Amino acid sequence: MPPGPVVFAYLDEPPFCYPGQGGGAAGSDVELVAATLSALGVTSFEARLTTFAELLPGLTSGRWTLTTTLFITPERQAIVDFSRPVWSLADGLLVRSGDQGRLKSYRAVASANARLVVVGGQVQEQAGLRAGIAPEKILRVATQEEAVQAVSDGRADAYASVAMAHRGHLARRPDPSLAVVTASDGAPASGAFAFGRSSAALRQRFDDALVRLLGSEWQRAMMARHGFGADEY
């Protein structure tokens, strides 16, 4: 085990993770991390709320040990290590309810000359650019809450993230003026917990414990309770 406490960095992005009651963290990632670490004999860990922009810099600087799940990309693999994949999810667009019939994909957003909001640094920005959305039509914000607000107040027409994150947000904060569409040109991709390079030994032990949980009855029930479909993990 690395010296010092195990620190888990997370975002306010349900159903993966979000601030829970009593100052702790909650969500599917939090439950899976807790169960995996418990199997290693770690019965408590520090969950630290941060922003998406700080997740990977915090790993490389040693401020935390591992992070909430992220899409696995070559660019990220160049600077951090990943656990075994724990889900495979498609992109989605959060739009105003009246637009769900016309803004069904990144290409549709580009064709409509509509405005896309993203959390800066997430892979959906590049997906939008590849689909032909003009750079000046992309608004970058720091958090999920800011992105949702940008769609609600009309500064953006669609918010791109994983569809599961949009569903999780609306489950916690229902809003009939907003709707989620699965992007027809956003193919499912795998996500995993990220570890700093200095925690390689812990990551290997974590993976050994994680593989025994993935696909278990406990994990299937936990993921379903957080709204995941059987084909999403």
Secondary structure, DSSP 8 states (H G I E B T S, - for coil): --SS--EEEE-SBTTTBEE-GGG-EESHHHHHHHHHHHHTT----EEEE--HHHHHHHHHTTS-SEEEEEE--HHHHTTSEE-S--EEE-EEEEEEGGGTTT--SHHHHHHTT--EEEETTSTHHHHHHHTT--GGGEEEESSHHHHHHHHHTTS-SEEEEEHHHHHHHHHHS--TTEEEEE-TT---EEEEEEE-GGGHHHHHHHHHHHHHHTTSHHHHHHHHHTT--TT--
